[in-house]
């Protein structure tokens, strides 16, 4: 949390919304959990296809 720029922005946004640092961390944990669940639901096959498509689009 201390070094990741995305996390810093997220925490800053939540604290400017009026949340306490503790509440902002709680929101961050929920957001991370949603991302992890989404990755687990997709499965490894879809994840590798998505990564391959992203690489092809970047090239």
C-alpha positions as a Markdown table, in Angstrom:
| # | Residue | x | y | z |
|---|---|---|---|---|
| 1 | Unk | 0.0 | 0.0 | 0.0 |
| 2 | Unk | 2.9 | 2.3 | 0.6 |
| 3 | Unk | 4.6 | 2.0 | -2.7 |
| 4 | Unk | 1.9 | 1.1 | -5.3 |
| 5 | Unk | 0.8 | 4.3 | -7.1 |
| 6 | Unk | -2.6 | 3.0 | -7.9 |
| 7 | Unk | -3.3 | 2.1 | -4.3 |
| 8 | Unk | -2.1 | 5.6 | -3.2 |
| 9 | Unk | -4.5 | 7.2 | -5.6 |
| 10 | Unk | -7.3 | 5.0 | -4.4 |
| 11 | Unk | -6.7 | 5.8 | -0.7 |
| 12 | Unk | -6.3 | 9.5 | -1.4 |
| 13 | Unk | -9.6 | 9.5 | -3.3 |
| 14 | Unk | -11.4 | 7.7 | -0.5 |
| 15 | Unk | -10.0 | 10.1 | 2.2 |
| 16 | Unk | -11.1 | 13.1 | 0.2 |
| 17 | Unk | -14.6 | 11.6 | 0.0 |
| 18 | Unk | -14.6 | 11.9 | 3.8 |
| 19 | Unk | -13.7 | 8.4 | 4.8 |
| 20 | Unk | -11.3 | 7.8 | 7.6 |
| 21 | Unk | -8.0 | 6.1 | 6.8 |
| 22 | Unk | -9.3 | 3.0 | 8.4 |
| 23 | Unk | -12.5 | 3.1 | 6.3 |
| 24 | Unk | -10.4 | 3.8 | 3.2 |
| 25 | Unk | -8.3 | 0.7 | 3.9 |
| 26 | Unk | -11.5 | -1.4 | 4.3 |
| 27 | Unk | -12.7 | -0.1 | 0.9 |
| 28 | Unk | -9.4 | -1.0 | -0.6 |
| 29 | Unk | -9.6 | -4.5 | 0.7 |
| 30 | Unk | -13.1 | -4.9 | -0.8 |
| 31 | Unk | -11.9 | -3.6 | -4.1 |
| 32 | Unk | -8.9 | -6.0 | -4.1 |
| 33 | Unk | -11.2 | -8.9 | -3.2 |
| 34 | Unk | -13.6 | -8.1 | -6.1 |
| 35 | Unk | -10.6 | -8.2 | -8.5 |
| 36 | Unk | -9.4 | -11.5 | -7.1 |
| 37 | Unk | -12.8 | -13.1 | -7.4 |
| 38 | Unk | -13.2 | -11.8 | -10.9 |
| 39 | Unk | -9.8 | -13.4 | -11.8 |
| 40 | Unk | -10.8 | -16.7 | -10.1 |
| 41 | Unk | -14.2 | -16.8 | -11.9 |
| 42 | Unk | -12.6 | -16.3 | -15.3 |
| 43 | Unk | -10.1 | -19.2 | -14.9 |
| 44 | Unk | -6.6 | -19.6 | -16.3 |
| 45 | Unk | -7.7 | -20.2 | -19.9 |
| 46 | Unk | -9.6 | -17.0 | -20.3 |
| 47 | Unk | -6.9 | -15.0 | -18.4 |
| 48 | Unk | -4.2 | -16.2 | -20.8 |
| 49 | Unk | -6.4 | -15.4 | -23.8 |
| 50 | Unk | -7.1 | -11.9 | -22.5 |
| 51 | Unk | -3.4 | -11.4 | -21.9 |
| 52 | Unk | -2.6 | -12.6 | -25.4 |
| 53 | Unk | -5.1 | -10.2 | -26.9 |
| 54 | Unk | -3.7 | -7.3 | -24.9 |
| 55 | Unk | -0.2 | -8.1 | -26.1 |
| 56 | Unk | -1.4 | -8.3 | -29.7 |
| 57 | Unk | -3.2 | -5.0 | -29.4 |
| 58 | Unk | -0.1 | -3.3 | -27.9 |
| 59 | Unk | 2.2 | -4.5 | -30.7 |
